[in-house]
Amino acid sequence: MSRTVYDLIGLLAGVAFILALKGLSHPKTARRGNLIGAFGATLATLVVFFYANPDSSLPLNNLGWILGAIVLGLAVGVPAARKVQMTQMPQLVALFNGVGGGAAALVAIVEYLHLGSEATTAEVIFTVFTVIVGCVSFSGSIIT
């Protein structure tokens, strides 16, 4: 598959996430919003799994790391979600949101280090912005 196809699938996943947020804003459409979000997450995961990096000799990039992260997330998330009572669910969602923000910040830091001196001004600005948003999400969710 060409890079354009991967980019279009990634764009579709992003649109699905936006539609999911819109659906989650009302109780009547929350179930549909959740399903749309799951669809977007599945698309995004498949793009990451099957994107062929021209700089890599591996057919699937970092598959072990990706599967390990999924297993770790399931090992922590499923028991936590089953143990928490419904009245504590907002706190659990805040904690999961914070972990996601922290992960985004860490990924952006690593990407910033990877860019090196070849980075354009736009890449640096977006990467630093991502670090800031991820750190704010992490710290705000932990304080809650």
SVG drawing of the C-alpha trace seen along z (x, -y; Angstrom):
<svg xmlns="http://www.w3.org/2000/svg" viewBox="-31 -27 52 36">
<polyline fill="none" stroke="black" stroke-width="0.4" points="0.0,0.0 1.2,-3.5 1.9,-6.2 -1.2,-8.1 -3.5,-5.2 -2.0,-5.0 -2.4,-8.8 -6.1,-8.6 -6.8,-5.8 -5.2,-7.8 -7.3,-10.8 -10.4,-8.7 -9.4,-7.4 -9.0,-11.1 -12.4,-12.0 -13.9,-8.9 -12.4,-10.2 -13.9,-13.6 -17.3,-12.1 -16.9,-9.8 -16.4,-12.9 -19.5,-14.5 -21.5,-11.3 -20.2,-11.0 -21.5,-14.5 -25.1,-13.2 -26.5,-10.1 -28.7,-9.2 -25.8,-9.0 -23.1,-7.9 -23.3,-4.2 -22.9,-5.1 -20.1,-7.5 -18.3,-4.8 -18.6,-2.4 -17.3,-5.1 -14.4,-5.7 -13.6,-2.0 -13.7,-1.9 -11.3,-4.8 -8.9,-3.2 -9.0,0.0 -8.2,-1.8 -5.3,-3.7 -3.9,-0.5 -4.0,1.3 -2.2,-1.6 0.5,-1.5 0.8,2.3 1.0,2.5 2.8,-0.7 6.0,0.3 8.8,-2.0 11.2,-2.3 14.1,-2.8 13.4,0.5 14.4,4.0 11.5,5.4 8.2,6.0 6.1,4.9 7.5,2.0 8.0,2.6 5.3,5.2 6.6,6.6 6.5,3.2 3.0,2.6 1.7,6.0 3.5,5.6 1.9,2.2 -1.6,3.6 -1.1,6.6 0.2,4.3 -2.7,1.9 -5.2,4.8 -3.5,6.3 -3.8,3.0 -7.0,1.6 -9.4,4.5 -8.9,5.4 -9.1,1.7 -12.3,1.2 -13.9,4.3 -12.9,3.4 -14.1,-0.2 -17.6,-1.0 -19.8,-3.1 -19.6,-6.1 -15.8,-6.0 -15.8,-5.8 -15.1,-9.5 -11.9,-9.2 -10.9,-6.1 -11.5,-7.8 -9.5,-10.8 -6.6,-8.5 -6.7,-6.7 -6.8,-10.1 -3.8,-11.2 -1.9,-8.0 -2.7,-8.7 -1.5,-12.3 1.7,-11.1 2.3,-8.6 1.7,-11.2 4.2,-13.5 6.8,-10.7 6.3,-9.8 6.6,-13.4 9.9,-13.8 11.3,-10.7 10.2,-12.0 11.8,-15.4 15.1,-13.7 14.8,-11.7 14.2,-14.7 17.6,-16.2 18.9,-19.2 17.0,-18.3 13.6,-19.3 11.6,-22.1 10.3,-24.9 6.7,-23.5 7.8,-20.0 9.5,-21.5 6.5,-23.7 4.0,-20.8 6.2,-18.4 6.8,-20.9 3.0,-21.7 2.3,-17.9 4.7,-17.6 3.0,-20.5 -0.6,-19.2 0.4,-15.7 2.0,-17.0 -1.0,-19.2 -3.3,-16.3 -1.2,-14.0 -0.8,-16.5 -4.4,-17.7 -5.8,-14.1 -3.5,-13.0 -4.5,-16.0 -8.2,-15.3"/>
</svg>
